[in-house]
């Protein structure tokens, strides 16, 4: 769902994305599921995390269009 919101522009580059706790509440999922989802988004480069601040949408990768 976060990936779709990023693609739709709901979450714009550099904007904060929901925390694992927020995901747990919104979707009624377990902490491990929320953690795995965030980990997958980080691995694919869709988000980045700043310790103590949260996770944010990564800027677009302009090298893909070259």
PQR file of N, CA, C, O and H, with PARSE charges and radii, in Angstrom:
ATOM      1  N   UNK A   1       0.811  -1.198   0.000 -0.4000 1.5000
ATOM      2  CA  UNK A   1       0.000   0.000   0.000 -0.0000 2.0000
ATOM      3  C   UNK A   1       0.858   1.268   0.000  0.5500 1.7000
ATOM      4  O   UNK A   1       0.518   2.247  -0.663 -0.5500 1.4000
ATOM      5  N   UNK A   2       1.954   1.251   0.732 -0.4000 1.5000
ATOM      6  CA  UNK A   2       2.842   2.412   0.750 -0.0000 2.0000
ATOM      7  C   UNK A   2       3.424   2.635  -0.638  0.5500 1.7000
ATOM      8  O   UNK A   2       3.509   3.771  -1.105 -0.5500 1.4000
ATOM      9  H   UNK A   2       2.230   0.455   1.271  0.4000 1.0000
ATOM     10  N   UNK A   3       3.824   1.554  -1.294 -0.4000 1.5000
ATOM     11  CA  UNK A   3       4.391   1.648  -2.643 -0.0000 2.0000
ATOM     12  C   UNK A   3       3.382   2.311  -3.591  0.5500 1.7000
ATOM     13  O   UNK A   3       3.757   3.164  -4.395 -0.5500 1.4000
ATOM     14  H   UNK A   3       3.755   0.631  -0.915  0.4000 1.0000
ATOM     15  N   UNK A   4       2.117   1.925  -3.499 -0.4000 1.5000
ATOM     16  CA  UNK A   4       1.076   2.501  -4.354 -0.0000 2.0000
ATOM     17  C   UNK A   4       0.875   3.983  -4.042  0.5500 1.7000
ATOM     18  O   UNK A   4       0.651   4.786  -4.948 -0.5500 1.4000
ATOM     19  H   UNK A   4       1.812   1.232  -2.845  0.4000 1.0000
ATOM     20  N   UNK A   5       0.955   4.341  -2.774 -0.4000 1.5000
ATOM     21  CA  UNK A   5       0.789   5.741  -2.384 -0.0000 2.0000
ATOM     22  C   UNK A   5       1.957   6.583  -2.877  0.5500 1.7000
ATOM     23  O   UNK A   5       1.772   7.743  -3.244 -0.5500 1.4000
ATOM     24  H   UNK A   5       1.138   3.689  -2.038  0.4000 1.0000
ATOM     25  N   UNK A   6       3.146   6.016  -2.888 -0.4000 1.5000
ATOM     26  CA  UNK A   6       4.306   6.729  -3.430 -0.0000 2.0000
ATOM     27  C   UNK A   6       4.113   6.921  -4.933  0.5500 1.7000
ATOM     28  O   UNK A   6       4.319   8.019  -5.451 -0.5500 1.4000
ATOM     29  H   UNK A   6       3.296   5.073  -2.589  0.4000 1.0000
ATOM     30  N   UNK A   7       3.720   5.861  -5.631 -0.4000 1.5000
ATOM     31  CA  UNK A   7       3.528   5.928  -7.081 -0.0000 2.0000
ATOM     32  C   UNK A   7       2.429   6.924  -7.458  0.5500 1.7000
ATOM     33  O   UNK A   7       2.524   7.595  -8.485 -0.5500 1.4000
ATOM     34  H   UNK A   7       3.553   4.969  -5.211  0.4000 1.0000
ATOM     35  N   UNK A   8       1.389   7.018  -6.631 -0.4000 1.5000
ATOM     36  CA  UNK A   8       0.273   7.918  -6.915 -0.0000 2.0000
ATOM     37  C   UNK A   8       0.573   9.364  -6.543  0.5500 1.7000
ATOM     38  O   UNK A   8      -0.190  10.268  -6.885 -0.5500 1.4000
ATOM     39  H   UNK A   8       1.312   6.473  -5.797  0.4000 1.0000
ATOM     40  N   UNK A   9       1.692   9.584  -5.839 -0.4000 1.5000
ATOM     41  CA  UNK A   9       2.048  10.932  -5.445 -0.0000 2.0000
ATOM     42  C   UNK A   9       1.472  11.362  -4.108  0.5500 1.7000
ATOM     43  O   UNK A   9       1.635  12.513  -3.705 -0.5500 1.4000
ATOM     44  H   UNK A   9       2.312   8.850  -5.562  0.4000 1.0000
ATOM     45  N   UNK A  10       0.796  10.447  -3.410 -0.4000 1.5000
ATOM     46  CA  UNK A  10       0.275  10.758  -2.081 -0.0000 2.0000
ATOM     47  C   UNK A  10       1.420  11.071  -1.140  0.5500 1.7000
ATOM     48  O   UNK A  10       1.350  12.012  -0.350 -0.5500 1.4000
ATOM     49  H   UNK A  10       0.663   9.511  -3.737  0.4000 1.0000
ATOM     50  N   UNK A  11       2.479  10.272  -1.231 -0.4000 1.5000
ATOM     51  CA  UNK A  11       3.715  10.528  -0.497 -0.0000 2.0000
ATOM     52  C   UNK A  11       4.741  10.999  -1.521  0.5500 1.7000
ATOM     53  O   UNK A  11       5.147  10.237  -2.398 -0.5500 1.4000
ATOM     54  H   UNK A  11       2.536   9.507  -1.873  0.4000 1.0000
ATOM     55  N   UNK A  12       5.148  12.230  -1.408 -0.4000 1.5000
ATOM     56  CA  UNK A  12       6.066  12.822  -2.366 -0.0000 2.0000
ATOM     57  C   UNK A  12       7.512  12.650  -1.909  0.5500 1.7000
ATOM     58  O   UNK A  12       7.749  12.392  -0.729 -0.5500 1.4000
ATOM     59  H   UNK A  12       4.818  12.849  -0.695  0.4000 1.0000
ATOM     60  N   UNK A  13       8.485  12.787  -2.811 -0.4000 1.5000
ATOM     61  CA  UNK A  13       9.893  12.658  -2.424 -0.0000 2.0000
ATOM     62  C   UNK A  13      10.235  13.532  -1.215  0.5500 1.7000
ATOM     63  O   UNK A  13       9.846  14.697  -1.135 -0.5500 1.4000
ATOM     64  H   UNK A  13       8.292  12.997  -3.770  0.4000 1.0000
ATOM     65  N   UNK A  14      10.960  12.944  -0.299 -0.4000 1.5000
ATOM     66  CA  UNK A  14      11.416  13.562   0.954 -0.0000 2.0000
ATOM     67  C   UNK A  14      10.317  13.703   2.004  0.5500 1.7000
ATOM     68  O   UNK A  14      10.582  14.185   3.105 -0.5500 1.4000
ATOM     69  H   UNK A  14      11.276  11.997  -0.364  0.4000 1.0000
ATOM     70  N   UNK A  15       9.072  13.287   1.680 -0.4000 1.5000
ATOM     71  CA  UNK A  15       8.025  13.344   2.701 -0.0000 2.0000
ATOM     72  C   UNK A  15       8.103  12.104   3.588  0.5500 1.7000
ATOM     73  O   UNK A  15       8.543  11.037   3.159 -0.5500 1.4000
ATOM     74  H   UNK A  15       8.857  12.895   0.785  0.4000 1.0000
ATOM     75  N   UNK A  16       7.673  12.270   4.813 -0.4000 1.5000
ATOM     76  CA  UNK A  16       7.734  11.185   5.794 -0.0000 2.0000
ATOM     77  C   UNK A  16       6.650  10.164   5.489  0.5500 1.7000
ATOM     78  O   UNK A  16       5.526  10.524   5.141 -0.5500 1.4000
ATOM     79  H   UNK A  16       7.316  13.136   5.162  0.4000 1.0000
ATOM     80  N   UNK A  17       6.991   8.899   5.621 -0.4000 1.5000
ATOM     81  CA  UNK A  17       6.015   7.821   5.467 -0.0000 2.0000
ATOM     82  C   UNK A  17       5.628   7.319   6.854  0.5500 1.7000
ATOM     83  O   UNK A  17       6.356   7.554   7.819 -0.5500 1.4000
ATOM     84  H   UNK A  17       7.905   8.607   5.905  0.4000 1.0000
ATOM     85  N   UNK A  18       4.494   6.633   6.967 -0.4000 1.5000
ATOM     86  CA  UNK A  18       4.050   6.165   8.277 -0.0000 2.0000
ATOM     87  C   UNK A  18       5.087   5.249   8.941  0.5500 1.7000
ATOM     88  O   UNK A  18       5.825   4.527   8.270 -0.5500 1.4000
ATOM     89  H   UNK A  18       3.903   6.443   6.183  0.4000 1.0000
ATOM     90  N   UNK A  19       5.119   5.301  10.255 -0.4000 1.5000
ATOM     91  CA  UNK A  19       6.009   4.435  11.029 -0.0000 2.0000
ATOM     92  C   UNK A  19       5.447   3.014  11.054  0.5500 1.7000
ATOM     93  O   UNK A  19       4.311   2.773  10.645 -0.5500 1.4000
ATOM     94  H   UNK A  19       4.520   5.888  10.799  0.4000 1.0000
ATOM     95  N   UNK A  20       6.260   2.085  11.538 -0.4000 1.5000
ATOM     96  CA  UNK A  20       5.790   0.707  11.683 -0.0000 2.0000
ATOM     97  C   UNK A  20       4.569   0.668  12.601  0.5500 1.7000
ATOM     98  O   UNK A  20       3.621  -0.071  12.336 -0.5500 1.4000
ATOM     99  H   UNK A  20       7.183   2.280  11.870  0.4000 1.0000
ATOM    100  N   UNK A  21       4.583   1.452  13.669 -0.4000 1.5000
ATOM    101  CA  UNK A  21       3.425   1.501  14.574 -0.0000 2.0000
ATOM    102  C   UNK A  21       2.183   2.011  13.851  0.5500 1.7000
ATOM    103  O   UNK A  21       1.089   1.479  14.042 -0.5500 1.4000
ATOM    104  H   UNK A  21       5.353   2.053  13.883  0.4000 1.0000
ATOM    105  N   UNK A  22       2.349   3.039  13.024 -0.4000 1.5000
ATOM    106  CA  UNK A  22       1.226   3.567  12.254 -0.0000 2.0000
ATOM    107  C   UNK A  22       0.668   2.508  11.303  0.5500 1.7000
ATOM    108  O   UNK A  22      -0.547   2.363  11.170 -0.5500 1.4000
ATOM    109  H   UNK A  22       3.238   3.470  12.869  0.4000 1.0000
ATOM    110  N   UNK A  23       1.561   1.771  10.646 -0.4000 1.5000
ATOM    111  CA  UNK A  23       1.126   0.713   9.727 -0.0000 2.0000
ATOM    112  C   UNK A  23       0.364  -0.376  10.472  0.5500 1.7000
ATOM    113  O   UNK A  23      -0.647  -0.882   9.985 -0.5500 1.4000
ATOM    114  H   UNK A  23       2.548   1.889  10.754  0.4000 1.0000
ATOM    115  N   UNK A  24       0.855  -0.732  11.653 -0.4000 1.5000
ATOM    116  CA  UNK A  24       0.188  -1.754  12.459 -0.0000 2.0000
ATOM    117  C   UNK A  24      -1.244  -1.337  12.765  0.5500 1.7000
ATOM    118  O   UNK A  24      -2.168  -2.143  12.657 -0.5500 1.4000
ATOM    119  H   UNK A  24       1.677  -0.321  12.048  0.4000 1.0000
ATOM    120  N   UNK A  25      -1.426  -0.084  13.145 -0.4000 1.5000
ATOM    121  CA  UNK A  25      -2.759   0.405  13.497 -0.0000 2.0000
ATOM    122  C   UNK A  25      -3.656   0.534  12.262  0.5500 1.7000
ATOM    123  O   UNK A  25      -4.806   0.096  12.278 -0.5500 1.4000
ATOM    124  H   UNK A  25      -0.676   0.571  13.233  0.4000 1.0000
ATOM    125  N   UNK A  26      -3.129   1.130  11.202 -0.4000 1.5000
ATOM    126  CA  UNK A  26      -3.948   1.381  10.014 -0.0000 2.0000
ATOM    127  C   UNK A  26      -4.407   0.090   9.339  0.5500 1.7000
ATOM    128  O   UNK A  26      -5.556  -0.009   8.908 -0.5500 1.4000
ATOM    129  H   UNK A  26      -2.195   1.486  11.189  0.4000 1.0000
ATOM    130  N   UNK A  27      -3.513  -0.900   9.246 -0.4000 1.5000
ATOM    131  CA  UNK A  27      -3.834  -2.107   8.496 -0.0000 2.0000
ATOM    132  C   UNK A  27      -4.129  -3.320   9.370  0.5500 1.7000
ATOM    133  O   UNK A  27      -4.484  -4.381   8.858 -0.5500 1.4000
ATOM    134  H   UNK A  27      -2.580  -0.819   9.597  0.4000 1.0000
ATOM    135  N   UNK A  28      -3.986  -3.169  10.686 -0.4000 1.5000
ATOM    136  CA  UNK A  28      -4.258  -4.288  11.591 -0.0000 2.0000
ATOM    137  C   UNK A  28      -3.298  -5.448  11.382  0.5500 1.7000
ATOM    138  O   UNK A  28      -3.698  -6.612  11.394 -0.5500 1.4000
ATOM    139  H   UNK A  28      -3.698  -2.307  11.101  0.4000 1.0000
ATOM    140  N   UNK A  29      -2.020  -5.115  11.189 -0.4000 1.5000
ATOM    141  CA  UNK A  29      -1.015  -6.139  10.929 -0.0000 2.0000
ATOM    142  C   UNK A  29      -0.061  -6.265  12.114  0.5500 1.7000
ATOM    143  O   UNK A  29      -0.011  -5.391  12.979 -0.5500 1.4000
ATOM    144  H   UNK A  29      -1.695  -4.170  11.179  0.4000 1.0000
ATOM    145  N   UNK A  30       0.679  -7.344  12.141 -0.4000 1.5000
ATOM    146  CA  UNK A  30       1.657  -7.585  13.199 -0.0000 2.0000
ATOM    147  C   UNK A  30       2.892  -6.716  12.979  0.5500 1.7000
ATOM    148  O   UNK A  30       3.172  -6.289  11.859 -0.5500 1.4000
ATOM    149  H   UNK A  30       0.638  -8.054  11.439  0.4000 1.0000
ATOM    150  N   UNK A  31       3.619  -6.462  14.050 -0.4000 1.5000
ATOM    151  CA  UNK A  31       4.841  -5.653  13.974 -0.0000 2.0000
ATOM    152  C   UNK A  31       5.825  -6.253  12.973  0.5500 1.7000
ATOM    153  O   UNK A  31       6.430  -5.515  12.196 -0.5500 1.4000
ATOM    154  H   UNK A  31       3.391  -6.809  14.960  0.4000 1.0000
ATOM    155  N   UNK A  32       5.997  -7.567  12.975 -0.4000 1.5000
ATOM    156  CA  UNK A  32       6.948  -8.200  12.058 -0.0000 2.0000
ATOM    157  C   UNK A  32       6.548  -7.961  10.602  0.5500 1.7000
ATOM    158  O   UNK A  32       7.412  -7.757   9.749 -0.5500 1.4000
ATOM    159  H   UNK A  32       5.506  -8.167  13.607  0.4000 1.0000
ATOM    160  N   UNK A  33       5.271  -7.986  10.320 -0.4000 1.5000
ATOM    161  CA  UNK A  33       4.798  -7.727   8.954 -0.0000 2.0000
ATOM    162  C   UNK A  33       5.114  -6.296   8.546  0.5500 1.7000
ATOM    163  O   UNK A  33       5.584  -6.055   7.434 -0.5500 1.4000
ATOM    164  H   UNK A  33       4.570  -8.152  11.013  0.4000 1.0000
ATOM    165  N   UNK A  34       4.859  -5.351   9.436 -0.4000 1.5000
ATOM    166  CA  UNK A  34       5.166  -3.944   9.158 -0.0000 2.0000
ATOM    167  C   UNK A  34       6.666  -3.763   8.961  0.5500 1.7000
ATOM    168  O   UNK A  34       7.099  -3.043   8.062 -0.5500 1.4000
ATOM    169  H   UNK A  34       4.477  -5.547  10.339  0.4000 1.0000
ATOM    170  N   UNK A  35       7.452  -4.418   9.804 -0.4000 1.5000
ATOM    171  CA  UNK A  35       8.909  -4.326   9.702 -0.0000 2.0000
ATOM    172  C   UNK A  35       9.401  -4.877   8.364  0.5500 1.7000
ATOM    173  O   UNK A  35      10.251  -4.268   7.715 -0.5500 1.4000
ATOM    174  H   UNK A  35       7.100  -5.003  10.535  0.4000 1.0000
ATOM    175  N   UNK A  36       8.873  -6.015   7.957 -0.4000 1.5000
ATOM    176  CA  UNK A  36       9.275  -6.621   6.676 -0.0000 2.0000
ATOM    177  C   UNK A  36       8.894  -5.726   5.498  0.5500 1.7000
ATOM    178  O   UNK A  36       9.649  -5.615   4.532 -0.5500 1.4000
ATOM    179  H   UNK A  36       8.182  -6.510   8.484  0.4000 1.0000
ATOM    180  N   UNK A  37       7.728  -5.092   5.575 -0.4000 1.5000
ATOM    181  CA  UNK A  37       7.286  -4.204   4.495 -0.0000 2.0000
ATOM    182  C   UNK A  37       8.231  -3.010   4.367  0.5500 1.7000
ATOM    183  O   UNK A  37       8.640  -2.651   3.263 -0.5500 1.4000
ATOM    184  H   UNK A  37       7.115  -5.182   6.360  0.4000 1.0000
ATOM    185  N   UNK A  38       8.574  -2.400   5.494 -0.4000 1.5000
ATOM    186  CA  UNK A  38       9.485  -1.253   5.469 -0.0000 2.0000
ATOM    187  C   UNK A  38      10.872  -1.679   4.990  0.5500 1.7000
ATOM    188  O   UNK A  38      11.519  -0.952   4.236 -0.5500 1.4000
ATOM    189  H   UNK A  38       8.242  -2.692   6.391  0.4000 1.0000
ATOM    190  N   UNK A  39      11.321  -2.836   5.417 -0.4000 1.5000
ATOM    191  CA  UNK A  39      12.627  -3.355   5.004 -0.0000 2.0000
ATOM    192  C   UNK A  39      12.659  -3.566   3.487  0.5500 1.7000
ATOM    193  O   UNK A  39      13.652  -3.245   2.834 -0.5500 1.4000
ATOM    194  H   UNK A  39      10.794  -3.427   6.029  0.4000 1.0000
ATOM    195  N   UNK A  40      11.573  -4.105   2.932 -0.4000 1.5000
ATOM    196  CA  UNK A  40      11.498  -4.339   1.488 -0.0000 2.0000
ATOM    197  C   UNK A  40      11.524  -3.016   0.720  0.5500 1.7000
ATOM    198  O   UNK A  40      12.188  -2.913  -0.312 -0.5500 1.4000
ATOM    199  H   UNK A  40      10.767  -4.366   3.462  0.4000 1.0000
ATOM    200  N   UNK A  41      10.806  -2.007   1.216 -0.4000 1.5000
ATOM    201  CA  UNK A  41      10.794  -0.699   0.559 -0.0000 2.0000
ATOM    202  C   UNK A  41      12.178  -0.051   0.598  0.5500 1.7000
ATOM    203  O   UNK A  41      12.595   0.593  -0.365 -0.5500 1.4000
ATOM    204  H   UNK A  41      10.266  -2.091   2.054  0.4000 1.0000
ATOM    205  N   UNK A  42      12.888  -0.225   1.716 -0.4000 1.5000
ATOM    206  CA  UNK A  42      14.267   0.292   1.812 -0.0000 2.0000
ATOM    207  C   UNK A  42      15.167  -0.443   0.830  0.5500 1.7000
ATOM    208  O   UNK A  42      15.974   0.186   0.145 -0.5500 1.4000
ATOM    209  H   UNK A  42      12.550  -0.748   2.499  0.4000 1.0000
ATOM    210  N   UNK A  43      15.041  -1.764   0.749 -0.4000 1.5000
ATOM    211  CA  UNK A  43      15.895  -2.575  -0.124 -0.0000 2.0000
ATOM    212  C   UNK A  43      15.719  -2.205  -1.596  0.5500 1.7000
ATOM    213  O   UNK A  43      16.680  -2.237  -2.365 -0.5500 1.4000
ATOM    214  H   UNK A  43      14.385  -2.275   1.306  0.4000 1.0000
ATOM    215  N   UNK A  44      14.515  -1.859  -1.980 -0.4000 1.5000
ATOM    216  CA  UNK A  44      14.283  -1.504  -3.390 -0.0000 2.0000
ATOM    217  C   UNK A  44      14.563  -0.028  -3.663  0.5500 1.7000
ATOM    218  O   UNK A  44      14.502   0.418  -4.809 -0.5500 1.4000
ATOM    219  H   UNK A  44      13.735  -1.833  -1.355  0.4000 1.0000
ATOM    220  N   UNK A  45      14.870   0.728  -2.609 -0.4000 1.5000
ATOM    221  CA  UNK A  45      15.224   2.125  -2.786 -0.0000 2.0000
ATOM    222  C   UNK A  45      14.052   3.086  -2.808  0.5500 1.7000
ATOM    223  O   UNK A  45      14.225   4.258  -3.142 -0.5500 1.4000
ATOM    224  H   UNK A  45      14.919   0.366  -1.679  0.4000 1.0000
ATOM    225  N   UNK A  46      12.865   2.617  -2.460 -0.4000 1.5000
ATOM    226  CA  UNK A  46      11.694   3.496  -2.458 -0.0000 2.0000
ATOM    227  C   UNK A  46      11.687   4.459  -1.281  0.5500 1.7000
ATOM    228  O   UNK A  46      11.174   5.573  -1.381 -0.5500 1.4000
ATOM    229  H   UNK A  46      12.724   1.665  -2.188  0.4000 1.0000
ATOM    230  N   UNK A  47      12.262   4.020  -0.163 -0.4000 1.5000
ATOM    231  CA  UNK A  47      12.336   4.874   1.027 -0.0000 2.0000
ATOM    232  C   UNK A  47      13.736   4.799   1.621  0.5500 1.7000
ATOM    233  O   UNK A  47      14.512   3.897   1.307 -0.5500 1.4000
ATOM    234  H   UNK A  47      12.679   3.115  -0.082  0.4000 1.0000
ATOM    235  N   UNK A  48      14.042   5.749   2.471 -0.4000 1.5000
ATOM    236  CA  UNK A  48      15.271   5.717   3.257 -0.0000 2.0000
ATOM    237  C   UNK A  48      14.898   6.093   4.685  0.5500 1.7000
ATOM    238  O   UNK A  48      13.899   6.776   4.909 -0.5500 1.4000
ATOM    239  H   UNK A  48      13.411   6.482   2.726  0.4000 1.0000
ATOM    240  N   UNK A  49      15.695   5.654   5.645 -0.4000 1.5000
ATOM    241  CA  UNK A  49      15.408   5.896   7.042 -0.0000 2.0000
ATOM    242  C   UNK A  49      16.533   6.701   7.682  0.5500 1.7000
ATOM    243  O   UNK A  49      17.714   6.420   7.478 -0.5500 1.4000
ATOM    244  H   UNK A  49      16.507   5.099   5.463  0.4000 1.0000
ATOM    245  N   UNK A  50      16.146   7.695   8.451 -0.4000 1.5000
ATOM    246  CA  UNK A  50      17.082   8.501   9.221 -0.0000 2.0000
ATOM    247  C   UNK A  50      16.842   8.158  10.688  0.5500 1.7000
ATOM    248  O   UNK A  50      15.763   8.400  11.229 -0.5500 1.4000
ATOM    249  H   UNK A  50      15.187   7.923   8.617  0.4000 1.0000
ATOM    250  N   UNK A  51      17.847   7.602  11.308 -0.4000 1.5000
ATOM    251  CA  UNK A  51      17.716   7.163  12.694 -0.0000 2.0000
ATOM    252  C   UNK A  51      17.228   8.310  13.581  0.5500 1.7000
ATOM    253  O   UNK A  51      17.787   9.407  13.569 -0.5500 1.4000
ATOM    254  H   UNK A  51      18.724   7.405  10.869  0.4000 1.0000
ATOM    255  N   UNK A  52      16.187   8.033  14.337 -0.4000 1.5000
ATOM    256  CA  UNK A  52      15.623   9.014  15.246 -0.0000 2.0000
ATOM    257  C   UNK A  52      14.656   9.990  14.600  0.5500 1.7000
ATOM    258  O   UNK A  52      14.031  10.793  15.292 -0.5500 1.4000
ATOM    259  H   UNK A  52      15.732   7.143  14.347  0.4000 1.0000
ATOM    260  N   UNK A  53      14.525   9.931  13.276 -0.4000 1.5000
ATOM    261  CA  UNK A  53      13.638  10.870  12.573 -0.0000 2.0000
ATOM    262  C   UNK A  53      12.507  10.168  11.837  0.5500 1.7000
ATOM    263  O   UNK A  53      11.411  10.719  11.730 -0.5500 1.4000
ATOM    264  H   UNK A  53      15.033   9.279  12.714  0.4000 1.0000
ATOM    265  N   UNK A  54      12.747   8.975  11.332 -0.4000 1.5000
ATOM    266  CA  UNK A  54      11.711   8.253  10.614 -0.0000 2.0000
ATOM    267  C   UNK A  54      12.147   7.864   9.211  0.5500 1.7000
ATOM    268  O   UNK A  54      13.321   7.955   8.854 -0.5500 1.4000
ATOM    269  H   UNK A  54      13.637   8.527  11.419  0.4000 1.0000
ATOM    270  N   UNK A  55      11.175   7.430   8.432 -0.4000 1.5000
ATOM    271  CA  UNK A  55      11.424   7.001   7.057 -0.0000 2.0000
ATOM    272  C   UNK A  55      10.792   7.995   6.095  0.5500 1.7000
ATOM    273  O   UNK A  55       9.739   8.573   6.363 -0.5500 1.4000
ATOM    274  H   UNK A  55      10.221   7.355   8.722  0.4000 1.0000
ATOM    275  N   UNK A  56      11.470   8.178   4.963 -0.4000 1.5000
ATOM    276  CA  UNK A  56      11.070   9.184   3.993 -0.0000 2.0000
ATOM    277  C   UNK A  56      11.103   8.607   2.584  0.5500 1.7000
ATOM    278  O   UNK A  56      11.824   7.645   2.314 -0.5500 1.4000
ATOM    279  H   UNK A  56      12.326   7.709   4.745  0.4000 1.0000
ATOM    280  N   UNK A  57      10.325   9.196   1.696 -0.4000 1.5000
ATOM    281  CA  UNK A  57      10.303   8.767   0.296 -0.0000 2.0000
ATOM    282  C   UNK A  57      11.601   9.193  -0.368  0.5500 1.7000
ATOM    283  O   UNK A  57      12.021  10.344  -0.251 -0.5500 1.4000
ATOM    284  H   UNK A  57       9.740   9.977   1.916  0.4000 1.0000
ATOM    285  N   UNK A  58      12.225   8.268  -1.057 -0.4000 1.5000
ATOM    286  CA  UNK A  58      13.475   8.555  -1.771 -0.0000 2.0000
ATOM    287  C   UNK A  58      13.192   9.444  -2.970  0.5500 1.7000
ATOM    288  O   UNK A  58      12.110   9.380  -3.555 -0.5500 1.4000
ATOM    289  H   UNK A  58      11.883   7.333  -1.152  0.4000 1.0000
ATOM    290  N   UNK A  59      14.163  10.275  -3.338 -0.4000 1.5000
ATOM    291  CA  UNK A  59      13.993  11.072  -4.548 -0.0000 2.0000
ATOM    292  C   UNK A  59      13.964  10.149  -5.764  0.5500 1.7000
ATOM    293  O   UNK A  59      14.502   9.043  -5.715 -0.5500 1.4000
ATOM    294  H   UNK A  59      15.041  10.328  -2.863  0.4000 1.0000
ATOM    295  N   UNK A  60      13.339  10.597  -6.855 -0.4000 1.5000
ATOM    296  CA  UNK A  60      13.293   9.764  -8.060 -0.0000 2.0000
ATOM    297  C   UNK A  60      14.703   9.475  -8.571  0.5500 1.7000
ATOM    298  O   UNK A  60      15.605  10.302  -8.438 -0.5500 1.4000
ATOM    299  H   UNK A  60      12.903  11.496  -6.895  0.4000 1.0000
ATOM    300  N   UNK A  61      14.875   8.311  -9.148 -0.4000 1.5000
ATOM    301  CA  UNK A  61      16.162   7.922  -9.710 -0.0000 2.0000
ATOM    302  C   UNK A  61      16.177   8.292 -11.180  0.5500 1.7000
ATOM    303  O   UNK A  61      15.682   7.543 -12.022 -0.5500 1.4000
ATOM    304  H   UNK A  61      14.142   7.639  -9.256  0.4000 1.0000
ATOM    305  N   UNK A  62      16.741   9.441 -11.484 -0.4000 1.5000
ATOM    306  CA  UNK A  62      16.758   9.944 -12.870 -0.0000 2.0000
ATOM    307  C   UNK A  62      17.658   9.135 -13.783  0.5500 1.7000
ATOM    308  O   UNK A  62      17.568   9.259 -15.005 -0.5500 1.4000
ATOM    309  H   UNK A  62      17.143  10.049 -10.799  0.4000 1.0000
ATOM    310  N   UNK A  63      18.537   8.298 -13.206 -0.4000 1.5000
ATOM    311  CA  UNK A  63      19.433   7.498 -14.039 -0.0000 2.0000
ATOM    312  C   UNK A  63      18.685   6.399 -14.764  0.5500 1.7000
ATOM    313  O   UNK A  63      19.197   5.855 -15.743 -0.5500 1.4000
ATOM    314  H   UNK A  63      18.610   8.198 -12.214  0.4000 1.0000
ATOM    315  N   UNK A  64      17.492   6.059 -14.315 -0.4000 1.5000
ATOM    316  CA  UNK A  64      16.707   5.008 -14.979 -0.0000 2.0000
ATOM    317  C   UNK A  64      16.222   5.463 -16.344  0.5500 1.7000
ATOM    318  O   UNK A  64      15.983   4.638 -17.226 -0.5500 1.4000
ATOM    319  H   UNK A  64      17.076   6.501 -13.520  0.4000 1.0000
ATOM    320  N   UNK A  65      16.077   6.772 -16.524 -0.4000 1.5000
ATOM    321  CA  UNK A  65      15.558   7.301 -17.782 -0.0000 2.0000
ATOM    322  C   UNK A  65      16.675   7.595 -18.770  0.5500 1.7000
ATOM    323  O   UNK A  65      16.388   8.012 -19.892 -0.5500 1.4000
ATOM    324  H   UNK A  65      16.272   7.441 -15.808  0.4000 1.0000
ATOM    325  N   UNK A  66      17.918   7.400 -18.409 -0.4000 1.5000
ATOM    326  CA  UNK A  66      19.043   7.715 -19.305 -0.0000 2.0000
ATOM    327  C   UNK A  66      19.381   6.555 -20.186  0.5500 1.7000
ATOM    328  O   UNK A  66      20.300   6.645 -21.000 -0.5500 1.4000
ATOM    329  H   UNK A  66      18.151   7.061 -17.497  0.4000 1.0000
TER
END
